[in-house]
Amino acid sequence: MKYIASTLPTSENIAIEEFKFKLIVKKKNGSLLPAKWITIQEKDFEDFLLSLKVSVQGLLGDDSVNNEDFNIAYKQLNSNDLGTHLKDENDFKEFINEYSDIVNHKKSIALYITMKEITLKKRRKENKQKENETSDFEFVNVEIIDNSKKNKNKIPKTLDLDDSQVKKAKLLQNYTKNITVFHINFFAL
């Protein structure tokens, strides 16, 4: 399907052969990847999304990224506006019209990909659900231990130490006591 832009300032309608834009990916942690110029020749929304997904996967180096894992927005390159969300077929038609206007004025367009936060957890959850659906209703009891509340800087009790560690601990304790006494006597003079 070939789209023809209909909202050009001139009376001419220009057929778009390809979309050329700067692709900017914002990772989940907020950092930006280096931008890349992309050319997509697909005019159908689903095919456009598929090509865009492949480009994003290439930039991230992660083949498991899906279209549901990111949001898409576009705007004229170097403009101060917030951009326009590109989510469905209607948005895509408006994107084509705005793309034509921008290109007709010899300007460039940028597509901003913002990765969603819940991607990895959501994918793991979906995989677990799929495994549960495909299994023969086998149930496994799993005990979850929360280690996040344990104090990791806690001094081990003497019951947890072997004989050599107890001796080392006593020597260290005596040494630190002697150093403290030395400092007190030295500075008291």
N, C-alpha and C positions, 0 to 999 in steps of 0.2 A: 504494500500500500504506500503510495507516494503522497505525502502531505504537501499542501500548498498553503503558504502563509496568506492570510486574508486581512490582516490589520496593518499593512505597510502604509507609510505616509504617502507613497506614490500610488498611482492607479495600477501599477504593474503587480502581478502575482509572481513570485519567484518560487520555483520548485527546489526543495532542499534535497541535495544528493547525499549529504553526510553531515554529521554533527562533529565539529571540532571544538574542544573545550579544554580548559585546564582542570585537572582532577586533583582535589585537595582532600586528604583523608586525615580526620582527627581521631586519634586512638582513644580507647576507653579512659586512659589516664590523663587525657587532656592535651597530650603532646601532638604536634602536627608532623606528618611525614613530608618529605620533600615533594613538591607538586610535580605533576607529569602531564604533558600534553597528550590527549587521547583523541582519536578519531573513530567514531562509530557510524557505520553505514546503515544500520537497521532503522527502519521508520516505524515499525510496529512497537507498541509499548512493551510488550512481554519480551520481545527480542532485544530491545534496547536495554531493559533491565538485566537480561542474561549477559549481554556484552559488558555492561557496567559491573556486574558481579565478578566476572572473570578478571577485569582490570583491577578491581579492589583486592581480589585474592592475590593477584600478582604483586601488588604493592605491599600487602601485608605479609606475603609469604605463607599464607594459610589457606589451604584448599577447602577447609570446612566452613568458611564464611558463606552465609546465605543472605538473600535479600532482606529477610526479616531481622537480621543482625545489625542493620544500620538505617539511618535516616538520610534522605537526599534533599538538598536545597540547592538552588541555583540563583545566580545574580550576575550582573555585568561585572567583569573583572575591574578591580580597583574602585568600585563604587562604595558609597557609605551606607547603602540600605541594608536591611537585614537579610534579604534574599527571600525566595519563594519556595515553599515546600513542594516536592514532586513525589506524589504518592499513588495516583491512579490515572486512568485514561484521560479524564477531563483535565487534570493538571498537566498531562503530557501534551494535550492539544494547545493549551496556553503556553507551555514551554516552547513549542514549535513557533508560535506566533511571536513571542518575545525574542527567541533566538534569531528569527528572520529580521526583526527590527534592529537588533544589536549588530548583527553581521552587516546589514545594509548601511549602517552608520560607521562601518570599518572599525568596530570595537570587538572585544573578545568576551567570552562568557566563561564563568567558572562554576563547576559543580562541587559542592561541599558534601562530603560523606562524613557523618558523625556516627561512630560505633556506639552501640548501646551497651549499657553496663552489665546486664544480666546474661550475656551470651553464653559464657562457659557454664555457669550454674544451670541455666535453662537447658542447654544441650545435654549435660550430664543427666538431668532429671528426665528429659525425653528419652535418652538412651536406656535409662533404668526402666522406664515405663514400657518401652518396646521389648526389653528383655523379659519383663514380667508377663507381657501379653503373649510372647512366643514360647515361654516355658510351659511345661506341663503341670502348672499349678503347684510347683514345689515351693514350700515355705521354709525360710531359713531365719532363725532368730539371730538378730544382730544387736550387740550391745554397743552403744555409743558412749565413749568415755570423753568427757570434756576436760582436756588438759590445760585449757586457756586460763583457768583460775588458779593453777598451782603457782606458788612462788618459786621461781627458778633460781633465785639468789639465796635460797635457804641454806644454812650451814647443815651438813649432814650430822645426824646424831651418832654417838659413839657406837651404838649397836650396829649401825650400817657399815662400820669400818673394820678392816682386818687388823691384825696385830701390828704390822709394819706401819700402817696408816695412823694408828693410835699413837705410836712412838713419835712419828713425824709431827703429829698435831701437838703433842706435849712439848716437844723441843721448840716448835714454832711459838707456842704460847709462852714458854719460859723466855725465849729470845725477845719477843715483843715486850714482855714485862721488864726485862733488863734494860732494853733500849729506853723505855719510858722512864725508869728510875734514873738512868744516866742523864737524860735530857732534863729532868727535874733538878738533879744535883748540879749539873753544869750551869744551867741558867739561874740557879739560886745563888751562885757565887758572885 
